[in-house]
Amino acid sequence: MTTSAAAGARATVHGYPRQGPNRELKKAIEGYWKGRVGADALRETAAGLRRANWQQLADSGIHEVPTGDFSYYDHVLDTSVMVGAVPDRHRAAFEADNLDGYFAMARGTQDLAPLEMTKWFDTNYHYLVPELGPDTLFTADSAKQVAELREALALGHTGRPVLVGPITYLLLAKPAPGVSAGFEPLTLLDRLLPVYAEVLSDLRAAGAQWVQLDEPALVQDRSPAELNAAARAYRDLGALTDRPQLLVASYFGRLGDALPVLAKAPVEGLALDFTGAGAANLADLAAAGGLRGKRLVAGVVDGRNVWINDLGRSMATLATLLGLADRVDVAPSCSLLHVPLDATTERDVDTQVARWLAFARQKTSEVVTLARGLTEGAESIAAQLAANRADLLSRTGSALTHDPAVRARSAAVTQADARRSLPYAERATAQRARLGLPLLPTTTIGSFPQTAELRTARADLRAGRIGAEGYDERIEAEIREVISFQEKAGIDVLVHGEPERNDMVQYFAEQLTGYLATQHGWVQSYGTRYVRPPILAGDISRPEPMTVRWTSYAQSLTDRPVKGMLTGPVTMLAWSFVRDDQPLAETARQVALALREEVNDLEAAGGSVIQVDEPALRETLPLRSADHEAYLHWATEAFRLTTGGVRPDTQIHTHMCYAEFGDILQAIDDLDADVISLEAARSHMQVADELATAGYPREVGPGVYDIHSPRVPSADEAATLLRKGLEAIPAERLWVNPDCGLKTRGWPEVRTSLENLVAAAREVRSGI
C-alpha cells in the first residue's frame, strides 16, 4: 500500500565522481597542460566520462541524472564563468582561449596569479574563491550547462542541471584585490539574479524540466539580512515565467532558520539532508508544516562516508516524510563527489570488511533500493533489508572495531598528559639557545617533489620487481639529494623530503592498526589532485616506529636541524573515512596516543624540531557556531596529547593551509605549538594580520610561495610578501617558508622558487 507521496518515488543523485574509474580525466588534463593532449582530445575524454556516468546511473535505476556537475577543475569556478565573473587580470587570456583562460584562473601562470583556493564547507574538497567588487558586471554564459544537458537528453536520459545557487555563490565570494575588505558580495544579488534568470531560460529552452540550485551555505549560521536575501532571491526566481521547475538543494547539515524561508518560497521542490547533523531537518520540517504542494528529495544515504546505509532506519525516515510533502523522492545526502567510485574494485580488503563498505556505485544502488521500497512497500525489498541487517551486525560485533587494550589506554589519559612542562616563553628561550637560528629562519613544509622515478620505485616494490633493499637504496639516494640541495640553497631548518610517503595520511594509516588502505579509492581534493583517503574502521594503535628511520638518516647527513614530520590526529580523521560508530573525540584520542609514541621516539633519536601538521583543523569545524566549542575542545586536546610529552627545548611546529583561519584563532593558540606555518600567498598575508590582531604570541611562518600554482615567485615578490608579514609579526617571531608541501611540483620550479625564497629572507634580514 502506498500513499500519493510515495507513488512512483524516483531515485536520483545530486552529483557524481568526475575522474573516471582510472582517473582518466586527471591524465587527460595534465596531458593537456604538458602539450601531449590536444583540446579536442581532452573534450572527448570528458564527454566520454559523462556518457559513462549517466549510463551507469541509468542502468542502476536512477530516474533523473545530474548534468552540469562535471568540471575540468571546480564547479564554483564553472559558476564564475557562467555568470561572467572573470577577474580583470584573466579576461584577456580567457577571451583569447576559454580553456586556457579557465586553467589560468585555477592555477595561475608565470604572469597571472590564480584565484584564491579554500575548503568547500567542512569537506576536503577545495573550490576557487570568486573575486567580486562593486564594479563587477555579471553576464550570462550558459554554454557549458546547456551543452551538457543536451548531451544527456540526446542519449535518452532525463537530465537535471545542477548549479551553485546565487546565495551560496555570493556568500562564498571575497572582495577582489584592491577592493575594500568591508565590501559584501551579497550586495550584488540584484545584479546577479537577472543572469540566473537568463541561464534558467536557456536551460528550459534546451529541454530542462527541473533545475537544481545548490544552497549549502544556508546550513550555516545566517543573519536575518542573509535570510531575507535568500527569500528575495527565490521569490524573484520563482516568479519567472520562462523557467524550468526549481529544486533548491541544501546539504551538510540542518537548515534551521532557512528551512521556513525555502519552504515558503515559490519553488517546486526542496532537497534536504537527513543524515548526521541533517537528521534534525526531519523534526524541523514537521514543525514547519511540511512542504505542501512541493517535491521533497530526501537525502537519506550518507553521501560523504563509505559505510553501508542502515536501510531499515532510512525506510522509517522516509515513511515519516511521506506525510510532509506532495512527492518524496530518494537521494544521497549530497553529491557523491566526496566518495570513491566503486567498492567492488578493492580486491585486497578483507571480505568481512568489504560487506560494510559503500562507494558511489553502491550508494546509488542503496538509493534505488529505498525508492523501490518506498514505492512498492518494504516487503518488496525484504531480502535486501535482511542482508543489510546482517552486514550491520557483522560490523558491530567485529574484533577490529573493539580493542580492549586501546580503550583502556585512552580511558587512563589525564589533563596533565596534554600539557607541555613549561610555558611557551620559557620554551622559546631554551629552543633558541639549542637551535641557534638567525632572524627570519627559512624552512619548508615537509615534502619535496614526488618524481616519476619515486612513484615507479613504489610500484616496483609492490609488484615485486625490486626488493626492499633496492627500494631503500632509492629512498636514501633521494634523501641525500634533498638534503644536499637545501644545504646549498641556504635553508636553515631542513626536511628529509618524504620520498617514502605516498600521502601524508595514507602513509601513517598503513602502519597503524584499525586503518584500511584502498587501492582505487580516489577522491578529488582539487583540480587534478586526487587522494585515496584511508578507512578508519577500528581501534587505533602503533605497532612500531613509522618515521624515525628516515628522519634519523637525513639528520646523519647534515649538522643543520632536520624536522621530524607527522600528520596530526585531527587531519588523520578529517582526511580519512572515519568510523561512525563512536564519538569523533574518542577516535581522535586513540590516534593522538599512537602519534605521541612516534613524537617521543623522534625526540629520543635526537630530533630537535618536530612538525605535527593539522591542515584540517579548520575544515572539520562544525558548520554551526553552537557546535564549535565542543569540537575545538577535543581537537586541540588531541594535538596537545600528541605533543605534550617532549622536552621544553624541543621545538614543535604545526602547519595549516587553504582555510579561513579567522574563525579558529583561539584554537590555534590553544594548540600550544611553538611555530605555526600557514597559507598566506594567495590571500596576501591576511592571516598574519589576523594573528596579530588576535595577539597570537608564538612564532609564525606565513607562506610567501604559492605551491599550488606553477608560477615561480621572484625574490622581490617573496620579499614584498615578507615585508608585509613583518608589519604584523615581529622579526624574532617570523619564519619564511612556502604555503604548503612541494610534492606536486617539479624539481626545476622548486629549486628556483626556494632559492628565491632564501634570497628574499636574506635581503629583508639585512635591512632589520
Secondary structure, 3 states (H helix, E strand, C coil): CCCCCCCCCCEECCCCCCCCCCCHHHHHHHHHHCCCCCHHHHHHHHHHHHHHHHHHHHHHCCCEEEECCCCCCCHHHHHHHHCCCCCHHHHHHHHHCHHHHHHHHHHCCCCCCCCCEEECCCCCCEEECCEECCCCCCCCCCHHHHHHHHHHHHCCCCEEEEEECHHHHHHHCEECCCCCCCCCHHHHHHHHHHHHHHHHHHHHHCCCCEEEEECHHHHCCCCHHHHHHHHHHHHHHHCCCCCCEEEEECCCCCCCCHHHHHHHCCCCEEEEECCHHHHHHHHHHHHCCCEEEEEEEEEEECCCCCECCCHHHHHHHHHHHHHHEEEEEEEECCCHHHCCCCHHHCCCCCHHHHCCECCHHHHHHHHHHHHHHHHHCHHHHHHHHHHHHHHHHHHHCCHHHCCHHHHHHHHCCCHHHHCCCCCHHHHHHHHHHHHCCCCCCEECCCECCCCHHHHHHHHHHHHCCCCHHHHHHHHHHHHHHHHHHHHHHCCCEECCECCCCCCCCHHHHCCCEEEECCCCCCEEEECCEEECCCEEEEEEECCCCCCHHHHHHHHCCCCCCECEEEECHHHHHHCCECCCCCCHHHHHHHHHHHHHHHHHHHHHCCCCEEEEECCCCCCCCCCCHHHHHHHHHHHHHHHHHHHCCCCCCCEEEEEECCCCHHHHHHHHHHCCCCEEEECCCCCCCHHHHHHHHCCCCCEEEECCCCCCCCCCCCHHHHHHHHHHHHCCCCHHHECECCCCCCCCCCHHHHHHHHHHHHHHHHHHHHCC
